[in-house]
Amino acid sequence: MIHETLLTIAALSALIGAIGFFRLPDFYTRVHAATMVTVGGACLALIALALHTHTTPGLGAPYTIKILMITAFILITSPTSSHALADAAHKTGIRPRKLTKNDLDT
């Protein structure tokens, strides 16, 4: 029951992030939407899968541990890579749309 609820939330998060990826105006907000899809959608789906494999007879702990390790890896690397992309875009001169004040200019 819990894993079905998590899958539903993951699907909604992925759908909202995918819509945002196409509707948002500039690179920085699209990177945010892509990270939302990865962290919100994929990680919740993996946690639901871990719960399902843990409660399924015959599968047990080894698969659950592997799935949770993959989830932890995604939770660490996805925001880090999004930050690196946004930082590289800022350093190459890509400007956000409708920028009123830039606190990063030195």
N, C-alpha and C positions, 0 to 999 in steps of 0.2 A: 504494500500500500504506500509506504513512504517513498520507495523508489519510483513508483508511478507519478507521484506528485512532483518529485525532483525532475523527472523527465519532462513533465509538462512545463515546469518553470524554465528548464533549460531550452525547450523549444520556443517558448515565448521570448526569452532573452535573445536567442539567436535570430528570431524573426525581427524583433525590434532593432537589433544591431545591424542586420542586413538592410532593412529599410533605411536606417540612418546612414549607412554607408553610401547609398545612392542619393539620398536627399540632402545630405549636409554639404555646405558650400565649399569648404577648402580642405587642404591636406591635413591640417592638424585635427579638425573635428572628425575627419574620416578615419584617422589613425585611432582616435578614441573609440569610434564605433567598431572598428575591427578588433580592438582589444576587448571590448565588451562581448563580442561574439565568442572570442576564444576563452576568456575567463568565465563569463557567465554561462554561456551555452555548453561549451565542451567540458569544462570542469564539473559542472553540475550533472551532466550526462555521465561522466566517468564515476562520480560519486554514487549515482544511482546504480550504475553497473556493479560497482564494488559491493554495495548493499545487497544487490540481487545475487551475486556469486557467493557472498558470505552465507546467505540463507539457503542456497541451493545445495542439496545433498550431493556429495561426490566432487564438488569443486573446492570449497573451503578456503582456508587462509592463504595458500601460496598465490592464487590468482588475485585475491583481494589486496594483498600487500603489493603486488606488481602494479595493479591499477592505481592504488593510492600513491605509489612512487611516481608514476607517470603524471598524475594530477599535481603533485607537488612540484615536479619539474616544470609543468606548464604554468603553474601559478607564479613561479619565480622568473621564468624566462620571458613570458609574454609581456608583462609590463616593462621589464628592463629593455627589451628590444624596441618596444613602442617609444620609450623615452629616448633611446639612442637614435631612432629614426627622426623624431621630432627635433632633437638637438642638431642633427646633421642638416635637416631641412632649414632650420633657423640660421645655421652658420653659412649655408650656401645662398641665403638671401630670399628664400621663399617667404613671402609675407602673408599673414593671415588676412582674410577678408574682413573689412569693417574694423580695422585696428584703430583704436582711439588713443591709447597710451601704451607705449612699449617700455616695460620695466627692465628688459634684458639688454637694451642698448647701453654700451659702455662708452 
